[in-house]
Every structure is written in C-alpha cells, then in structure tokens.
Amino acid sequence: MLFNAKNISFILSAVLTLLLAAILYMNIGIGLAFFNYLVIFMATSTTFIYLALEKFVFHEIDNIYTLLDKIKKKDYSLSKPKQNQSPSNRTHLSRIKEEIIDFAEKKQMEIEELKKLETFRREFLADVSHELKTPIFAAQGFVHTLIDGAVDDIEVRDKFLNKAANSLDGLNMLVQDLITISQLEIGEIKMHAQSFDLLKLTEDIFDQLEEAAGSRGTKLRFYKYNPKSCYVQADKMRIGQVMTNLIVNAIKYGKDNGVVMVKFVIENEEVEVSVKDDGPGIEQKHLSRIFERFYRVEKSRAKDRGGTGLGLAIVKHIVEAHHSKMIVESVIGEGTNFIFRLKKGKVINNN
C-alpha cells in the first residue's frame, strides 16, 4: 500500500534531507562530512517519523478500522478506553474513536431496549389474551347452555343470564381499562388541573365503597391528625380514579376486619397523600413490578378478588402525568403503604 508508515516516513525524511543538504551545501560545501551528515540525518529522521506515524496515526487508524468492522458485523459491545489525557490533549483520531464507541454504546442500548420492548409486547399480548379469554369463554358457556335447552327453565335461565351479564361487564371493564392505559401512555389523555378539596373527594369515595368495605369488615379511616381540608391543584376526576383504585386495592388485599388509613400531610407547596392497609404486605422482590400491567403478587388469589389487573398501572400513569411518582412501602405482616405527592391548591371558600 502506498500510504503506509514506511513509505510516508521515507518520503518525509527524504524531503527533510534535501532541505538539510541545501543548508549544508551553502555553509560547508560538498565533502565527506556533507554525505555523513545526510546519511545519519536521513536514517534517524526516517526511524523517528516511522515510529511516530506508527504509534500516533496508523495504530489509531487500525483501531478505528477494527471498531468499524465490529459495527459492520453488528457487534456493538465496544469498551471505552480509559482517559489518561485531558480533552484538549487528545488527538483528532482518538476523538473519532471515542465518537465511534459512543455511537456503538447508544446502538447497544437501543438494541437492549428493543429486546425489552419485544419481551414486554409478547408478555402483554399473552396476558391480554388470557384476561379476555376468561370472561368470553364464561359468557359463551352460559349462552350456549341456554341455547341447548336451559332457557325453558326460568330459574336456570335467569341465573345463567345474570352470570353471562357479569362476565360481559367484567370484559367491558377490562376493555375500558386497556383503552385508558393506552391513552395515558401515548399522552392522549390530558390532565385538567383545578383546585379542589381532596379530603372531601375522599369522603365521597369512602361513601361509595362503604358496602364493599363492609363485606370484609374493613373500616375506612382518615388519619386523626389530618387537616380539616386539603386543597390540591390537580385533575379532580383522574385523582378520584387514583384514590378509588388505591382504596379498593387496600380493601381487597388488607386483612379481614382490618383498617384502611388515608393520610394527608401538607408540606410547603405540596401535599403528601398515603393510602395504607394492614394486610400481609408485599415481598421486596415484587415491589418493583406491582405497577406493571396484569402483574399480580398472588395469581391464585387475584381472580377471587376481582379486578382487571390494570388498576395500579393506571394509578402510576395518572400520578406521573401530574409530574409526581408513586412510592410503595411494605412490611411483611404489617401492611402496604402507597404514597404520592400533589401540588398544593388554593383554598376555595364556598360560603
């Protein structure tokens, strides 16, 4: 190859030797010393230029070609070299190499993210198929039983029609929750903030869930040191959905004859909201996943407790849409506490 370290070093040393020859000729004339100087200079300059080119230029270029060859083979597992020099002292070639490695790292991250998304997509499709299959098959079974002759028995007919209706109601609830969470994820549902009393809203939710709580002997309580009113700046309907889902969840998974405690703490310009149950608690290994769609800590008991498996996922997205985050604290045998923060609202005087 024409442009390699040896050829370039020879050409450069030859040019420098000619320049030196011109200088020596004008000063000492042609003699034995003249040729000795030229030979020594050319040999020395050729060696030094070759070593410099090989170390600082062609070695770096070879590294860059190696990196590019890996990238061509879609191998993005490149390790970034340790930085022993300040950014101002690094050569252009070393910077190019770093840029290639940064590009490869980003590509590797994208590939890993795509793999995660693909795994999530497969799991989600499997979960949706399973969740849809249960109410559909149940409703089908009841309807076909009626078609096969059970419709003539009024008592059986009414019983099966009610069961089919309940299955279809569950299916409708699941579809609605799927639509809601999909719209939240793509930002199609916008939050419409207004100032409202969260304590009053929670009292209304307590009234709505009184029967469900009573069926398990669960008491719905406010923390005794709660403020008399608690105004927040948020989307009232969506925060109502959050509180309802959290309280329903606490009723379902708290212990029988237990207590669901709702607490509000006003701190500067924020309000901390917590919903705590006194159930069996959640193991640490599950805490990072409970906000995933269809994830249930106790799959065998989850069906008995009802629900679509999307409640906490919807809660998480609504809270994050309010520029906050869900925090969950749980102690085995003592219960679970869900916490989030909202912006403090202006007090509205209704008098």
Secondary structure, 3 states (H helix, E strand, C coil): CCCCHHHHHHHHHHHHHHHHHHHHHHHHCCCHHHHHHHHHHHHHHHHHHHHHHHHHHHHHHHHHHHHHHHHHCCCCCCCCCCCCCCHHHCCHHHHHHHHHHHHHHHHHHHHHHHHHHHHHHHHHHHHHHHHHHHHHHHHHHHHHHHHCCHHHCHHHHHHHHHHHHHHHHHHHHHHHHHHHHHHHHCCCCCCCCEEEEHHHHHHHHHHHCHHHHHCCCCEEEECCCCCCCCEEEECHHHHHHHHHHHHHHHHHHCCCCCEEEEEEEEECCEEEEEEECCCCCCCHHHHCCCCCCCCCCCHHHHHHHCCCCCHHHHHHHHHHHCCCCCEEEEECCCEEEEEEEEEECCCCCCC
